[in-house]
Amino acid sequence: MAADEWLSEIVVPDGQPVMRVYRWHPWCISLGYHQAEDCVDLNRCGQDRIDVVRRQTGGRAVFHAEEITYSIVLPRDHPLAASVAECYRQLSLGLAAGLRQLGIPVSFQKRTIDFKSHYAKKISDSCFSAAALHEIVVDGHKMVGSAQRRLRNSVLQHGSILTGSSHLNLFLYLKQLSETDRKEMRLWTEMNTVTVGSVLKRDVSHEELARALKAGMEQTFGIGFRERRITDRENRDIMNRERRFSVYRSDA
């Protein structure tokens, strides 16, 4: 999350959009910008070495385990950043093209839901409890959860692409739930989500998925990415920002 904030600042003078694809170690739960921290059982997280952080974007909790996280940062004056809905739709087209590179028959959620009433339900503590308009699905089952935030000089969108079934364990780490609640919420999520691995019937590596997403974005927008790693100096700057996003570190 600190790296995504850093990226949202460096694209402003540079003027070039940036895409980042990454995994988490140790596994981590990220909370939406406005989500209460007390929904998470930190004792249980400590026992299982699960970190907890806060995202810059809204939405609900994501369990970053068997998944790939992406982030895209655009300058505010970029053509794609003109409106929230259109930016979200266009970036979803690029992500979908990448997943189709792997042979996944993705489509887009076409209906809207009343998130105000949805958030009143216990199940809503999970990002993958419902699909928003233009989110990526397979036969109506959510595969990608995304959120966007418009900052002063840039737009940040990031999301989680499910590769395995560990997201179903999120409810083990939510507080004030009975065992019946946990079972029902897990079953609901299992029935309404799908993973890259379950569709392809095989494991897909981080590198393979990252290459496919890169190719999908290049194909959709007629661009070519320039790849580069974060330098040691830049990484020190990112590390100095971490405390603003960390809720709980399992190794602290």
N, C-alpha and C positions, 0 to 999 in steps of 0.2 A: 504493500500500500504506500509506503514511503517512496518507493521507486516510481510508482505511478504519479504521485504528487510532483516529484522532481521532473518527470517527463512533461507534465502539464505546464511547467514553467520554461523548460528549455526550448519547446517548439515555438514559443512566441517570437524570440529574436531570430530563430532559424527559419521559421515560416513553413517548415515541412512537416506533414503528418508523420506520426510514429506509431508502429504496431509492435507490441511485445507479447510473447507467448511464454508462459512459465508454469512451473510446478511448485509445490510447497513441501518443505522439510523443516521441522516435523509437520505432520498433518495439522490443519488449523480450521477453526470456525471463524468466518468473518461475519460481522453484524452490519446491518444497514445503518446509514448515517444517523437516523433518528430512532433506531431500535434500542430498547432498554437493555442494559448489560445484565440486569438481574434475572433475565430469562434463561441464563446459562448456568449450569452447575459447575462451578470452577473446581470444586474438590474432585469431581469425577474426571474433569479434563486433566487435572494434575496427575491422577492415578494412571491415566492412559496416555500421558504425554501429548496432549492436544493443546496447542496454543489458541488464543482468542485475540482477534484484532477487530478494529472498526474500519469500515470502508469509507471512502469519500462520497460514494453514491448511495442512493436510497435502497429500498427493498428490504427483504428479510434475510435470515441467516442462511449461509452457504457452508457446507462441509467440504473443505478442500482436501480431498483424499484421493480417490480414484477419479480424477478429472484433470482437465487442462484449463488454466485461466488465461484469458487474453485481455489486453488493454489496448485501446486505440485513442490517441490524442490528436486533436485537430486545432489549429488556430481558429479563433472565433470568426475571422473574416474569410475562412475557407468556404467555397461553394457548398460543400456537403453539410456545413454547420448552420445553414440558414434557418432551419426550424427543428424542433425536437423530434417531431414525428417523422419528418422526411429523412433526417440524419439517421435515425434509428432504423428506418426501413432500408435505406441504401446500404448501411453497414451490414445489416442482416443479409442482404443479397450477396455481399462478398463472402461472408462466413458460410452461407449455404452453398455457394459455388465450391468452396474448399471442401466441405463435407461430401458433396457430390463427386469430387475427385476420387474419394475413397469408395464410391459406389453406394453411398447412403441416400435413400430416396426422401430427402427432407422437403418440407413445405413450410408454410407460415400460418401461424394462428390468425384466423380471420375474424373472430368475434372478440368483443370487449367484455370484461366482467366488471362488476361493481366492487372495486377494491376496498371501498370504505366498509361495506358489509362483510367482505371476505376477511379483512384484517381483524374483525371482531371474533373470529373463530380461532380456536387453539391451533388448528392445522396451519394457520397462516404464518406461524413463526419460521416456517421453512420457505425459502425462495422458490423451491420446486413444487409448492403446493398448488400453483396455478400458473397458466401461461397468459402473458399479456399480448396485446395486439402486435403482430409482426414478429413475435418470438418464434424460434425454430422448433418445429415438431416433426415427428414421424408418425403418420396415421393418428394424429391428434395427441400423441404422447410427447411431453416436453423433453427435449434433449439439451437445450442451451438456455441458461438463465442470464439475462443481461440487464444492466442499469446504466443510466447516463446522468452526468452532472455538468451543468454549464457554469464554468468559472468565469472570472472577470475577463481573461484574455484567451481562454482556451475551452475546449469541450473534451471531457473525459468520458469514454464509455468502456466499461469492462464487464466481463462475464465468465461464466463457468460452463465448460462443455463436458458432459458426463461420459466417462470412458468405462467405468465399472459401477458396482452396486453399493459401494460404501456410503453413498449419500443417504441410504436408507437407515443408517445408524445415527443420524443427527439427533433423533429423538431420545437417544440414550443420555444426551448431554443437556437436555432442556429441563428446567426445574418445574415443580408444581404440576407434574403429570402423574396420573395413576398408571399402573401397568396396563390397564385396559386402554387408556388414552394412547400410550406408546404403541401398542399393537395396532390400534385402529389407524393411527396416523401413519405408521409404517406401511400398512396395507394400502391406504389411500394413495400414498406417494408411489408405491410400487406399481399400482394400477394406472397411474397417470404420468409416469416418466419412462424413458427408454434410454439406453446407453449405446455408445459407439460399438462396444464389444458385443453387446447382445444382438445388434442388428447384423454385424459382420461375422458373428460366430467365431471371433478370434480376438486375440489381444492386439492392440494398436499402440505402438511406442509413441512417446512424446515427440521424437524427431519426425516420425512419419506424419503425425497429425499436424505438426508445425509446418512441414513442407507443403502439405495439402492446403492449409489455410493461406499460406503465402501465395501459392499458385492461384487459388480462388480469388483472392483480392486483386492480384495482378491481371487476371483474366477479366474480372468484372469492371475494373476502373481503367484498364489500359495503361498500367504503370509498371515500373520496375523498382523493386526494393533495393536499397543499399544496406547491407548487413554490417553491424558493428557491435562490439562488446562494450559494456560499461567499464571505464578505466578505474584503476585503484583510487585515484583522487576523487572521481565522481562517486564511487561507492562509499567513500568516507563521508561525503556530504549526505548521501542517502541514509547512512547509518545514524547520523546525527538527528535525523528527522523521525526515527522509529518510535520514540517515546510518545509521540502525538497519536499514534495509531494503535499501539499495543494496549490491550485490556488485561491479558494474562499471558505470561511466558512460563511454559512447563518446566524450563530448565533454570528458572530464577531462584 
